[in-house]
Amino acid sequence: MPAVQNVNVSNKAKTGSWNKINNSVSGLGSDMTVKTDDACVVLLVKNGNRWNLSVSDPTNGSISTTKVYINGVAHDVTFPTGDDKGKTVTLDIE
């Protein structure tokens, strides 16, 4: 089993760590958990009572789809292809 590698993350108000083995973020507060099916870059921005969820494939195209779970709710993300390959996908979620 590979060693766990942690990377610091921030949501502007709180910081946590990224566990590369189980693709989950901790330390964002007791009211939020974030998990992904694949290694990807996730940005959450609070917009009133909604969230803007931006997801990017750091491998620039090896992932075609993934799921991002926020508080256990799955959000399907389909990455662009063709000329838009590698661009960030942004979803408006509650």
N, C-alpha and C positions, 0 to 999 in steps of 0.2 A: 504494500500500500504506500502511495507517495506521501511525503511529509505535507502537513497542512501549511499553506502559505497565506498570511493575512496581509491585506492592503487596507489602509485607512480610507474611509469614505465619509462624506459629510452631506447633511441636508440643510445646511446653513445654521440650524439651531442646535443640532446634536451631531455627534460623530459616532462611528461604529467601525466594525471591521468586516471585510469580505473574506469569507472562507471559500477558497477555490475548489475544495473537494465537494461541498454540497451546494455551491452556488447560492448562498443565502447571505443576507445582510442582517446584522444585529446592532443594537444600540441606537435605533432611530426613535425610540420611545415605546412605551408599553402599548400604545394604540396602533402600531403599524409593524407589519412584517413584509419583507420583499424576498421572493425566491424566483429563480429562473430555471428553465430546463437546460439551457446551454449557457456557456460563458459568453456574456455580452455586456455592453455598456448600458447602464440604465440611469436616466435622470428623471427625477420626480420634482415637479414645480407646482406648488399650491396656487390655485387660481380661484379665489372665493371659496365656495364649498366643493369645488371640483379639483381634479389633478390633471396636469399635462404629463403624460408618460411618454418619454422619448427613449427609444431603444436603438442601439447601433451594433452591428456585427464587426468586431475588431479584426476579424480575419478577412474582411472585405469581400465577402461573397460565398464562403463555404457553408453558411447556414442559410437555408431558404425560409424556414419558419421556426418559431419558438413560442413558448408560453411564459408570461410573466405573471406570477401570483402575488397579489397584494392582499394581505389579510385573508389568504386562502382562496380568493376569487381569481380565476384564471382569465387572463387577457391574451387572446391570440394575436401574434405579430407575424406578418408576412413581409419579408424584406424585398425591396425592389430588385428588378433584374434589368438587363440591357444597359442603356446609357445611365440609368439611375442606380445601378448596382453600387453598393457601398454607402448609399445615403441613409440618413437617420429616418426612422419611422416615428411619428408622434401621434398618440391617441389621446382623446379627451375622455377622462373617466371620472366616475363619482367616487 
